[in-house]
Amino acid sequence: YIADGREALQCPTLIEDDRTGMSPETLKRAFLDNLFYLQGVNRTNASPYNYYVALAYTVRDRLLRRFLKSTDTYKQEKVKLVCYFSAEFLMGRYLGNNLANLGIYDLIKETIEELGLDFEEIIEQEPDPGLGNGGLGRLAACFLDSLASLEIPAIGYGIRYEFGIFHQIIQNGWQVEIPDNWLRFGNPWELPRPDESVEVKLGGRTEIYHDDKGQERVQWLPERRILAIPHDTPVPGYKTNTVNALRLWKAEASESFNFEAFNAGLYDQSVAEKMDAETISKVLYPNDNTPAGRELRLAQQYFFVAASLQDLIRIHLKSHKNLQNFHETAAIQLNDTHPAIAIAELMRLLVDENGLEWSKAWTITQKTFAYTNHTLLPEALERWSAALLGKLLPRHLEIIYLINHFFLEDVRTWFPDNEELLGKLSIVEEAGWGNKQIRMANLACVGSHSINGVAALHTELLQKDTLKEFAMLWPEKFYNKTNGVTPRRWILLSNPQLSALFTEKIGDDWLKDLKELRKLEQYLDDPEFRQRWYEIKQANKADLAAYMLKTRNIEVDVNSIFDVQVKRIHEYKRQHLAVLHIIALYNRIKQNPHVDIVPRTFIFGGKAAPGYFMAKLIIKLTNAVAEIVNKDPDVRGRLKVVFLPNFNVSLGQRIYPSADLSEQISTAGKEASGTGNMKFAMNGSLTIGTLDGANIEIREEAGAENFFLFGLTAEEVYAKKAHGYEPMSYYKNNRELKGVIDRIKSGYFSHGDTELFRPIVDSLLYDDQYMLLADYQSYADCQEQVSQAYRDRDKWTRMSILNSVRMAKFSSDRTIWEYCQEIWKVNPVKISLED
Ligand code: KOT
């Protein structure tokens, strides 16, 4: 067998049954069987969605053997498991990814096409599972791919939200949110495991009692119990036998509770309680870089963390007699502070439920947890009011007070008489009027053996600023782990043509070791190679142009610069800085309709948190400018502005390969890392960016001469703020900038309404927290350099090639390997398929 893919699967079994066989005949039979017996349809009446489901099951069948083998091996070999705790996993569609990682993408595509079906159309049927907001959730997904690809025993723990991130539509230029009912038609990828359900307690009070030895102990008398039902999705590595699990918990009413109410004749009450329980995993909070602060959100966090810890303790006790060495079984990574309540929960489980001594339990807890911080924005740091936390989790509040008490006692012995330091380090913040707040970042720092930032600058600023007291206390706990993205989804799947070119020239080792791409630098001076590079970019642009025509009815010129900014909409990310520049170009054309401008297509995409007024107004402004610019005959196809609705993982896969220019223009010191910046560069986009987050490292790797740099540095931003920043002076002293802002003020983009965009104008002129006006001229000048560079196709193509082939550092394989070696202390485990 060569062509049947079994070789690629390294699967020695010779059974050619319908659920494992890889010959085209068997695959076709399996596919048609899944159409008929699982869905009750046949070739005459099947919908494209039916075909998708049939294919999904055909692929899932071929994952299961390795999935179970992986789980069994982990159990038998008592390996240390990497447990990624995250409230968000933004996985993107599974079908194409699983085919690619199994190494059977082409085989299946051909087989499906032999049946006369449209493979692309089938792939597009899958709802994009949007169980995350943006970078933080997508990072978790890239990490799972890398963990499995590096053969690391790992599990992702999170919430099976019934509704993911809302679907965004644009109406009259405004964002409108539509619920994302992604599970409506079922989910072929998940395996519910009701037999492994666990109970999660909430509310109530605590009580002191005496155990059989007369010891004084505390127990929690909860008010409610909720069932957590695990749903496992297999996560295959790229061409390995490792298939790890993403275990997401669904909340349901615990049967006993229901039953009692039912028997008491309180049928309606029992139904109400059931609905109440299910609310917990109902919907993802759509906030990025802002905390929700709602009781239900805290319930969600505790729910998945409590269920996951019970799961891990159950696994541990299968092969160990007690919990003394729990930290040798599980390395738990906290994806930001969202799961940080796990620290108090593990203490409760160890001390209250398993009778361990406090200090022993504390040592185990600290050795188990590691914390990743994802933001420097002070307002994004999670705090829970002690009153709210105590109401939902009374025992945890007591435990947090105890942790804080012992911690501060230690600090006092190390630094006597330093009340100010104590105040900064304290997990409990006294916000006045007896209003206590629990600082989750402080809890995470105290309860973990490792604290990391997600890019070099970010980690540096954490140590110097946000977490400086902790860095002073425990410098050895701090690590930098610059983010990365998986080249499987973000190059191989997204950009098949570029991938084919890579593989043609250097073989396919680059997919497991992105450093291999450096070998392509030898083709830099080869005009034929550059021509092919250029043609691939143009072909990808043509695909996106067709998509824009179809979805937005906007015609764009593939010879214009595709200048793209896709990411969550946030003031610190400064989408509106790009809009100011577009208006400046527009004004130049209006002043001189014959001015020579390199044609550009400005493409925006991203969601605003539904409660974030300014972000929503920025979307409206972008669309308002698009409306005027796109229809103005003076502009004559030189400028186009397109806001693509509902930016998500699937749309990202279309967009990154088609971009010429990647906009990474956050105020320096505000974007922790960014990961879109990496996806663009890998696909040959050039970056215009500030010295912020991972941009700095991207520029280092690509070479400064291949990066369009502008703007203040983080240090300059702080200095300017300290010396009293006056945005108005930039407005007064810069004629072009004044013209831009006056154009908005005048109501030109708002049908004469001078009030609509006033909040944006006022915030820029009187506050400008994110220093758009200070960076404006530098940005506009830099954009002029971009235009000039684009005029020289050969030069641009060389820069594009160098960006792409020098991005090895930003493979999440590199990131994950560092976490494994330095933080988790785990090694690969080979999965054998021999019985
Ligand atoms: C969300 C809520 C509270 C605190 C932080 C966040 C957060 C941060 N959500 N996403 N991030 C982003 O995480 C990415 C992955 O590390 C970074 O690349 C990006 O800069 C963060 O903004």
Residues whose N, C-alpha, C, O or C-beta is under 5 A from the ligand:
A	BS01	KOT	G135 L136 L139 N287 D288 N289 T290 H374 T375 A380 V454 E671 A672 S673 G674 T675
